[in-house]
């Protein structure tokens, strides 16, 4: 017998997703959506200034964008109210919407306001807010009274997000005992050239948004450390070794395009110079903005997609970091230098945390699942996220193609073994699909 209730729910969810893909002529003001992406980049610039590590960057994006989403959610009851579906529901007491409500302004202002309070150098966003107020007033001819009402509203919304963020465990991280690398063979230890200590070894204590726990999506175990030439581990080590030695110009370009290592440095004599690079999460937030602009979707839909991608990145990093410090596997560079070739160097600088699974593989695959759900499997785009950092545009025919390239770039760059990449992709896709099922429980849209 047909389950008409289930069919009706599936159709409703499909209609909602399709509506996000509607053309600019019928549903949106692309200028507002593009302006939103610009203010997200304001946040990215502060994260670059602070050299924020990848997991922490995902947290700052997630809460900042959540501030914007609460604004549009309060005005548009057709958007999914997933705040109550968090592991710890976000119970909100939304203030009354101003009589002369400026939705775009409030969404942007609330996002910047949250970032101002939770990012270490968030005070830098105050100047962005001031400039935005003046620009918005001039362009839209808003009276001082109306502007003050909207600023007050956006500030109250942001305050609730900031208060919620204070309960996620982030403030406790500095109280944990300093991490000491294990001495056993096959375990991770700091790598050249800077030998930075382990980054965020206690990130698993951070509260997820949609996952039940950090251990919900544990991947298959990595190949055991074994230098016997017939072992999987040794063969994977040699694959990394030979790949770096034989890489062509295209593979080198791919490796550098997806590097996204905020800790990368270069040397001038004895002076180490930090290279400003966006985090993996920041790269996918950039892709999200590019895709939303191309799709010409409404501001509300743009905020929704950005927010879900950011929340997905946040949970994906928690899951990945759980595995990294659980398996605690050594990096290819350490194995190769000690046992095969002392002079060998990877193309990319090895990041300062354990190897398994590949973080970029996990978060890229999870993001691709979410973006594909909203914008389609054959959504082509030009990824200009790295132009700001002097790298050329790369073209992709789908989000999965981009995420797969991000994953394999870690092999080309010499910083990950193959099983960390492949298992990372599987882990990320499982997380992305889990989040979609939580947000849209009425449907089982195909996203794998």
C-alpha positions in Angstrom: 0.0 0.0 0.0 1.3 3.4 -0.9 2.2 5.6 2.1 0.6 8.9 0.9 1.8 10.8 4.0 5.4 9.9 3.2 5.0 10.8 -0.5 3.5 14.1 0.4 6.4 14.9 2.8 9.0 14.0 0.2 7.3 16.1 -2.4 7.2 19.0 0.0 10.9 18.8 0.7 11.7 18.5 -3.0 9.6 21.6 -3.7 11.5 23.5 -1.0 14.9 22.5 -2.4 13.8 23.3 -6.0 12.6 26.7 -4.9 16.2 27.5 -3.8 17.3 26.9 -7.4 14.8 29.3 -8.9 16.1 32.1 -11.2 17.0 35.5 -10.1 14.2 37.1 -12.1 11.5 35.4 -10.0 12.9 35.0 -6.5 15.8 37.2 -5.6 17.9 40.3 -5.5 21.4 38.9 -6.3 23.0 42.2 -5.1 21.9 41.5 -1.6 23.3 38.0 -1.7 26.6 39.2 -3.2 26.9 41.8 -0.5 26.4 39.0 2.1 29.3 37.1 0.6 31.5 40.2 0.8 30.9 40.6 4.5 31.7 36.9 5.1 35.1 37.7 3.5 35.5 40.5 6.1 35.4 37.7 8.7 37.9 35.6 6.6 40.3 38.5 6.7 40.2 38.7 10.5 40.8 34.9 10.6 43.8 35.4 8.3 45.1 38.2 10.6 44.9 35.9 13.6 46.4 32.8 11.8 43.4 30.8 13.1 43.8 27.1 12.8 41.3 25.1 10.7 39.0 23.7 13.4 38.7 27.0 15.2 38.1 28.8 11.9 35.1 26.5 11.3 33.7 27.5 14.7 34.0 31.2 14.0 32.3 30.8 10.6 29.5 28.6 12.0 28.4 30.9 14.8 28.8 34.1 12.8 26.6 32.7 10.0 24.2 31.3 12.5 23.6 34.9 13.6 22.7 35.9 10.1 20.4 32.8 9.7 18.5 33.6 12.9 17.6 37.0 11.3 16.2 35.6 8.1 14.6 32.6 9.8 12.6 35.0 12.0 11.2 36.7 8.9 10.7 33.7 6.6 8.7 30.7 8.0 9.4 28.7 4.9 13.0 28.2 5.9 13.9 25.1 8.0 14.1 25.7 11.7 16.9 23.3 12.5 18.0 25.2 15.6 15.8 22.8 17.7 17.5 19.8 16.1 21.0 20.6 17.4 22.5 18.2 19.9 21.8 20.9 22.4 18.9 22.8 21.0 19.3 26.6 20.5 16.2 28.0 22.3 15.8 31.5 21.2 13.7 34.4 22.4 13.6 36.5 19.3 13.0 40.2 19.7 10.2 41.9 17.8 11.1 42.6 14.2 11.4 46.4 13.7 8.4 48.1 12.0 10.7 49.2 9.1 12.7 46.0 8.9 15.9 46.0 6.8 16.5 42.2 6.5 19.7 42.4 4.5 21.2 44.9 6.8 20.3 43.0 9.9 21.6 39.7 8.6 25.0 41.2 7.7 25.2 43.2 10.9 24.3 40.3 13.1 26.9 38.1 11.4 29.6 40.7 11.9 28.5 41.3 15.5 28.8 37.7 16.4 32.3 37.5 14.8 33.3 40.7 16.7 32.6 38.9 20.0 34.0 35.4 19.4 37.0 35.9 17.2 40.3 36.9 19.0 40.7 40.0 16.9 37.0 40.4 16.3 37.3 44.1 17.3 38.6 44.7 13.8 35.1 44.1 12.5 33.8 47.1 14.3 35.2 49.3 11.6 33.5 47.2 9.0 30.2 47.6 10.8 30.6 51.4 11.0 31.4 51.6 7.3 28.5 49.4 6.4 26.1 51.5 8.5 27.1 54.6 6.6 27.0 53.0 3.2 23.6 51.4 3.8 22.1 54.6 5.1 23.3 56.5 2.0 22.3 53.9 -0.5 18.8 53.2 0.9 18.1 56.6 2.4 17.4 55.2 5.9 16.6 57.6 8.7 18.7 57.6 11.9 15.8 56.2 13.9 15.1 53.3 11.6 18.8 52.5 11.4 19.1 52.5 15.2 16.0 50.2 15.5 17.6 47.7 13.1 21.0 47.9 14.7 19.4 47.2 18.1 17.4 44.2 16.7 20.5 42.7 15.0 22.5 43.2 18.2 20.0 41.3 20.3 19.9 38.4 17.8 23.7 38.2 17.8 23.8 38.3 21.6 21.8 35.1 21.8 24.2 33.3 19.4 27.2 34.5 21.4 25.7 33.3 24.6 25.0 29.9 23.0 28.6 29.7 21.7 29.9 30.3 25.2 28.5 26.9 26.3 30.2 24.7 23.6 33.3 24.0 25.6 35.7 26.2 23.6 36.7 28.3 26.6 37.9 25.1 28.4 40.5 24.2 25.8 43.2 26.3 27.3 42.8 24.5 30.7 43.8 21.1 29.4 47.2 19.6 30.1 49.7 20.4 27.3 49.7 17.6 24.7 52.8 15.3 24.6 53.4 13.2 21.5 53.6 9.5 22.0 57.0 7.9 21.7 55.9 4.6 20.1 56.9 3.8 16.5 54.3 4.9 14.0 52.8 7.7 16.0 52.8 11.4 15.1 55.4 13.9 16.2 56.1 17.5 15.0 57.5 18.0 11.6 59.9 20.4 9.8 60.4 23.2 9.1 58.8 24.8 12.2 58.1 21.7 14.4 54.9 23.3 15.6 53.2 21.5 18.6 50.0 19.6 18.0 47.1 21.8 17.1 43.8 21.4 19.0 44.4 17.9 20.5 41.2 18.4 22.6 38.9 19.6 19.9 36.8 16.5 20.4 35.5 18.0 23.7 33.8 20.8 21.6 30.0 20.3 21.4 28.8 19.3 17.9 25.8 20.9 16.2 24.1 17.9 14.5 26.2 14.8 15.5 25.5 12.9 18.7 29.2 12.8 19.6 32.6 13.3 18.1 32.8 9.5 17.8 29.7 9.0 15.7 31.4 8.6 12.4 34.6 6.6 13.1 36.2 5.5 9.9 37.8 2.1 9.2 41.2 1.8 10.9 44.3 3.0 9.1 46.9 0.5 7.7 49.1 -0.6 10.6 52.5 0.9 10.8 54.7 -1.8 9.1 57.9 -1.2 7.2 57.9 -4.7 5.6 58.0 -4.0 1.8 54.9 -6.2 1.3 52.7 -4.3 3.8 50.0 -1.8 2.8 51.6 0.9 5.0 55.0 0.6 3.2 53.4 0.5 -0.2 51.4 3.6 0.6 54.5 5.3 1.9 56.3 4.6 -1.4 53.3 5.9 -3.3 53.7 9.2 -1.6 57.4 9.2 -2.1 57.2 8.5 -5.8 54.3 10.7 -6.4 56.1 13.8 -5.1 59.2 12.9 -7.2 57.2 12.4 -10.4 54.5 15.1 -10.1 53.9 17.1 -13.2 53.0 20.8 -13.4 49.2 20.1 -13.2 49.5 18.0 -10.0 51.7 20.6 -8.4 49.1 23.3 -9.2 46.4 21.1 -7.7 48.4 20.6 -4.6 49.1 24.3 -4.1 45.5 25.3 -4.9 44.1 23.2 -2.1 47.0 23.7 0.4 44.9 25.9 2.7 47.6 25.7 5.5 47.5 28.7 7.8 50.8 27.6 9.4 52.8 27.5 6.2 56.0 29.6 6.3 58.9 30.6 4.1 62.4 31.6 5.1 64.5 34.6 4.2 67.9 33.9 5.7 67.2 33.0 9.3 63.9 34.8 9.4 60.7 32.8 9.1 57.8 34.5 7.3 54.3 33.3 7.7 52.3 32.9 4.5 48.8 34.1 4.7 46.6 31.2 3.6 42.9 30.6 4.0 41.7 27.5 6.0 40.1 24.5 4.2 36.8 25.7 5.7 37.4 29.2 4.4 38.0 27.8 1.0 34.6 26.0 1.0 32.8 29.0 2.3 34.3 30.9 -0.7 33.0 28.2 -3.0 29.6 28.5 -1.5 29.5 32.2 -2.1 30.6 31.7 -5.7 28.0 29.1 -6.3 25.2 31.1 -4.7 26.1 34.1 -6.8 26.1 32.1 -10.0 22.7 30.5 -9.1 21.2 33.9 -8.6 19.2 32.7 -5.5 17.6 34.9 -2.9 19.3 36.4 0.1 17.4 34.0 2.5 18.5 31.0 0.5 22.0 32.2 0.3 22.2 32.6 4.1 20.6 29.2 4.5 23.2 27.4 2.3 26.1 29.3 3.8 25.0 28.5 7.3 24.5 24.8 6.7 27.9 24.5 5.0 29.5 26.3 7.9 27.7 24.1 10.5 28.7 21.0 8.4 32.4 22.1 8.4 32.2 22.5 12.1 30.9 19.0 12.8 33.2 17.5 10.2 36.3 19.0 11.9 35.1 17.6 15.3 34.7 14.1 13.7 38.0 14.3 11.9 40.0 15.5 14.9 38.5 12.7 17.0 40.1 10.2 14.6 43.3 12.1 14.2 44.2 12.0 17.9 42.7 8.5 18.3 44.8 6.8 15.6 47.6 9.3 16.0 49.3 8.2 12.9 52.7 9.4 11.8 53.1 11.7 8.7 54.6 10.5 5.4 57.5 13.0 5.8 58.6 11.6 9.1 58.5 8.0 7.8 60.3 8.8 4.6 63.0 10.9 6.1 63.8 8.4 8.8 63.6 5.2 6.7 63.9 5.9 3.0 65.4 9.3 2.0 66.7 11.9 4.5 66.7 14.6 1.8 63.1 14.1 0.6 60.6 16.9 1.2 56.9 17.1 0.4 55.6 19.8 -2.0 53.4 21.2 0.8 54.5 21.9 4.3 53.2 19.2 6.6 50.4 20.5 8.9 51.0 20.2 12.7 48.7 17.4 13.7 48.3 13.6 13.2 47.8 12.2 9.7 44.7 10.0 9.7 42.1 10.9 8.4 42.8 13.7 5.9 41.0 16.8 7.1 40.6 18.3 3.7 39.1 15.1 2.4 36.6 15.0 5.3 35.4 18.6 5.2 35.5 18.9 1.4 33.3 15.8 0.9 30.9 16.9 3.6 30.5 20.3 2.1 30.1 18.9 -1.4 27.2 16.7 -0.1 25.4 19.8 1.2 26.0 22.0 -1.8 25.0 19.3 -4.2 21.7 18.8 -2.4 20.8 22.5 -2.9 22.3 23.3 -6.2 22.5 20.1 -8.1 25.0 17.4 -9.1 26.1 19.0 -12.4 26.6 22.5 -11.1 29.7 23.9 -12.9 31.6 26.8 -11.4 34.9 28.7 -11.5 36.6 28.5 -8.2 38.3 31.9 -7.7 38.7 31.4 -3.9 42.4 31.5 -4.0 42.9 34.4 -6.4 43.3 36.7 -3.4 46.3 34.6 -2.5 47.9 34.7 -6.0 46.7 31.4 -7.3 44.8 31.0 -10.6 41.1 30.1 -11.0 40.2 26.4 -11.4 37.1 25.1 -13.1 34.9 22.3 -11.9 31.8 20.6 -13.3 30.4 19.6 -9.9 31.0 20.0 -6.2 32.0 16.4 -6.0 34.7 16.9 -8.6 36.1 19.8 -6.6 36.0 17.8 -3.3 37.6 14.8 -4.9 40.4 17.0 -6.3 40.8 18.6 -2.8 41.2 15.1 -1.4 43.7 13.7 -3.8 45.7 17.0 -3.6 47.0 15.8 -0.3 48.7 12.8 -2.0 50.1 15.1 -4.7 51.4 17.4 -2.0 53.1 14.6 0.0 51.3 15.1 3.3 48.8 12.2 3.4 48.7 8.5 2.7 46.0 7.2 0.3 43.9 5.4 2.9 43.6 8.6 4.9 42.3 10.3 1.8 39.8 7.6 0.8 38.5 7.0 4.3 38.3 10.7 4.8 36.0 11.1 1.7 33.7 8.3 3.1 33.7 9.9 6.5 32.9 13.3 5.2 30.0 12.1 3.0 28.5 10.3 5.9 28.6 13.4 8.0 27.1 15.5 5.2 24.2 13.1 4.6 23.6 12.8 8.3 23.2 16.6 8.6 20.8 16.7 5.6 18.7 14.0 7.2 18.5 16.0 10.4 17.5 19.2 8.6 15.1 17.6 6.1 13.8 14.4 7.9 10.8 14.2 5.5 13.0 13.2 2.5 15.8 11.0 1.5 17.2 13.0 -1.4 20.1 11.2 -3.1 23.3 13.0 -2.2 25.9 10.2 -2.5 
